[in-house]
Amino acid sequence: MSGRFHVAETPLLGVHVLQRKPYEDERGSFERMYCAEDLADLLRDRRVVQVNRTLTRQRASVRGMHYQLAPSAETKIVSCLRGSVFDVAVDLRRDSPTFLRWHGEVLDAAGHRSLLIPEGCAHGFQALVDGCELLYFHTAPYDPVAERGVNALDPRVAIAWPLAVEHLSERDRSHPLVAPEFDGISV
């Protein structure tokens, strides 16, 4: 337990579930979404430099799987503010004991959970209901030159999406499959 968060490990090295601890009274609630002091051990020398929000209108839509190469590699903290999503990280780190494995968590507003995804992992999610809103904290600004992606339907990664994928952008659909000779990325 650290401050306003309980931190739990996942089967994927370096991916953590952050259980937020809201304070509630008769007026409503207060919830800390991020605290540099409480998360210092996980973020090490990194700091949040960008915050993004996404709205996904249609159930079964998939966004991802995105990552950035060094020196623009980023750690992300992802939270669902509205709706419900299946949030996924794929380990692409060279020499990682969990290389090419994936881990998914259901995130929703009622659960008060976030997923911390370290550098070297691709990230994506599937909307489980219409109208999902996510908030992302990033430790590096978006760099279009460093941006890469893995196809969300790649059979080598074999993500078990909870719903049949019905909506995938042309950009995400065009992400390559993981080549047999791919041995990971350096972070």
C-alpha positions as CSV (number, residue, x, y, z in Angstrom):
1,M,0.0,0.0,0.0
2,S,1.4,3.4,-0.9
3,G,-0.6,6.6,-0.1
4,R,-3.8,6.6,-2.2
5,F,-2.9,3.5,-4.3
6,H,-2.6,-0.2,-3.7
7,V,-0.1,-1.6,-6.3
8,A,-0.5,-5.2,-7.5
9,E,1.8,-7.1,-9.9
10,T,0.5,-8.9,-12.9
11,P,2.0,-11.9,-14.7
12,L,3.7,-9.5,-17.2
13,L,7.0,-8.2,-15.9
14,G,6.6,-4.5,-14.9
15,V,2.9,-4.2,-15.7
16,H,1.0,-3.2,-12.5
17,V,-2.6,-2.7,-11.5
18,L,-3.0,0.5,-9.5
19,Q,-6.1,0.2,-7.2
20,R,-7.1,3.7,-6.4
21,K,-8.7,4.4,-3.0
22,P,-11.4,7.0,-3.3
23,Y,-12.6,9.0,-0.3
24,E,-16.4,9.2,-0.1
25,D,-18.8,11.0,2.1
26,E,-22.4,12.3,1.8
27,R,-21.3,14.9,-0.8
28,G,-19.8,12.5,-3.2
29,S,-16.2,11.3,-3.7
30,F,-12.6,12.4,-4.2
31,E,-10.2,10.2,-6.1
32,R,-6.5,10.7,-6.7
33,M,-5.7,9.6,-10.3
34,Y,-1.9,10.2,-10.1
35,C,0.6,11.1,-7.5
36,A,4.4,11.4,-8.3
37,E,5.4,10.7,-4.7
38,D,3.2,7.6,-4.3
39,L,4.3,6.1,-7.7
40,A,8.0,7.1,-7.5
41,D,9.2,3.5,-7.1
42,L,7.4,2.4,-10.2
43,L,8.2,5.4,-12.4
44,R,11.8,5.7,-11.1
45,D,13.4,8.8,-12.8
46,R,10.4,9.3,-15.2
47,R,7.8,12.0,-14.8
48,V,4.4,12.5,-16.4
49,V,4.8,15.0,-19.3
50,Q,1.5,14.5,-21.2
51,V,-2.1,13.6,-20.4
52,N,-4.5,12.4,-23.0
53,R,-8.1,11.4,-23.1
54,T,-9.9,9.2,-25.6
55,L,-13.6,8.5,-26.3
56,T,-14.6,5.3,-28.1
57,R,-18.2,5.4,-29.2
58,Q,-18.8,1.8,-30.3
59,R,-18.8,-1.4,-28.3
60,A,-16.3,-4.0,-29.7
61,S,-14.0,-1.3,-31.1
62,V,-10.2,-2.0,-30.6
63,R,-7.6,0.7,-30.4
64,G,-4.0,-0.4,-30.5
65,M,-1.5,-2.0,-30.1
66,H,0.7,1.1,-29.9
67,Y,4.2,1.8,-28.6
68,Q,7.1,4.2,-29.1
69,L,10.8,3.4,-29.6
70,A,13.6,4.8,-27.5
71,P,14.5,7.6,-26.9
72,S,10.7,8.4,-26.9
73,A,9.7,5.2,-25.2
74,E,7.0,5.8,-22.6
75,T,5.4,4.4,-19.5
76,K,1.6,4.8,-19.5
77,I,-0.9,4.9,-16.7
78,V,-4.4,4.1,-18.2
79,S,-7.7,4.7,-16.4
80,C,-11.3,4.3,-17.6
81,L,-13.5,7.2,-16.6
82,R,-16.7,6.0,-18.3
83,G,-17.8,2.7,-19.7
84,S,-15.8,-0.5,-19.5
85,V,-12.8,-1.7,-21.5
86,F,-10.5,-4.7,-21.8
87,D,-7.1,-3.0,-21.5
88,V,-4.1,-4.9,-22.8
89,A,-0.3,-4.7,-22.6
90,V,2.0,-6.8,-24.8
91,D,5.7,-7.3,-23.8
92,L,8.0,-6.4,-26.7
93,R,11.2,-6.0,-24.6
94,R,14.2,-7.9,-25.8
95,D,15.4,-10.4,-23.3
96,S,12.3,-10.0,-21.1
97,P,11.2,-13.2,-19.4
98,T,7.6,-12.4,-20.5
99,F,8.6,-11.4,-24.1
100,L,5.6,-11.6,-26.5
101,R,3.2,-12.4,-23.7
102,W,0.1,-10.2,-23.1
103,H,-1.9,-9.3,-20.1
104,G,-5.4,-7.8,-20.0
105,E,-7.5,-6.2,-17.3
106,V,-11.1,-5.0,-17.3
107,L,-11.0,-1.3,-16.4
108,D,-14.2,0.7,-15.6
109,A,-15.1,3.7,-13.5
110,A,-16.7,1.7,-10.7
111,G,-13.6,-0.4,-10.2
112,H,-11.2,2.5,-9.4
113,R,-8.3,0.7,-11.2
114,S,-5.6,1.8,-13.5
115,L,-3.0,-0.2,-15.5
116,L,0.6,0.9,-15.5
117,I,2.3,-0.2,-18.7
118,P,6.1,0.2,-18.8
119,E,8.3,1.2,-21.7
120,G,8.8,-1.5,-24.3
121,C,5.2,-2.8,-24.1
122,A,2.5,-2.2,-26.7
123,H,-0.8,-1.0,-25.4
124,G,-4.4,-1.2,-26.7
125,F,-7.9,-1.8,-25.5
126,Q,-11.4,-3.1,-26.5
127,A,-14.5,-1.2,-25.6
128,L,-16.9,-3.5,-23.9
129,V,-19.8,-1.1,-24.0
130,D,-20.7,2.0,-26.1
131,G,-19.2,5.3,-25.0
132,C,-15.9,4.5,-23.2
133,E,-13.7,7.3,-22.0
134,L,-10.1,6.7,-21.0
135,L,-7.5,9.0,-19.4
136,Y,-3.8,8.3,-20.1
137,F,-0.7,9.7,-18.3
138,H,2.5,9.5,-20.4
139,T,6.1,9.8,-19.4
140,A,7.1,10.9,-22.9
141,P,5.4,13.2,-25.4
142,Y,3.9,11.7,-28.5
143,D,6.6,11.3,-31.2
144,P,5.2,10.3,-34.6
145,V,8.7,9.3,-35.8
146,A,9.1,6.8,-32.9
147,E,5.6,5.5,-33.0
148,R,5.1,1.8,-33.9
149,G,2.4,-0.7,-33.6
150,V,1.6,-4.4,-33.5
151,N,-1.5,-5.8,-35.2
152,A,-4.2,-6.4,-32.6
153,L,-5.2,-9.6,-34.4
154,D,-1.7,-11.0,-34.7
155,P,-2.0,-14.8,-34.3
156,R,1.6,-15.0,-32.8
157,V,0.5,-12.7,-29.9
158,A,-3.0,-14.2,-29.8
159,I,-4.8,-11.7,-27.6
160,A,-8.1,-13.2,-26.5
161,W,-10.3,-10.2,-27.0
162,P,-13.6,-10.7,-25.1
163,L,-15.7,-9.6,-28.0
164,A,-15.4,-10.2,-31.7
165,V,-13.4,-7.2,-33.1
166,E,-15.9,-5.2,-35.1
167,H,-14.3,-1.8,-35.4
168,L,-10.5,-1.3,-36.1
169,S,-9.2,1.8,-37.7
170,E,-7.4,1.5,-41.0
171,R,-4.2,2.7,-39.3
172,D,-4.4,0.0,-36.6
173,R,-5.5,-2.7,-39.1
174,S,-2.3,-1.9,-41.1
175,H,0.0,-2.5,-38.2
176,P,2.3,-5.4,-39.1
177,L,2.3,-8.9,-37.7
178,V,5.2,-9.8,-35.5
179,A,7.8,-11.3,-37.8
180,P,9.3,-14.7,-36.9
181,E,12.8,-13.0,-36.7
182,F,11.6,-10.2,-34.3
183,D,13.7,-10.5,-31.2
184,G,12.3,-7.5,-29.3
185,I,13.0,-3.8,-28.8
186,S,15.6,-2.1,-26.5
187,V,14.3,0.3,-23.9
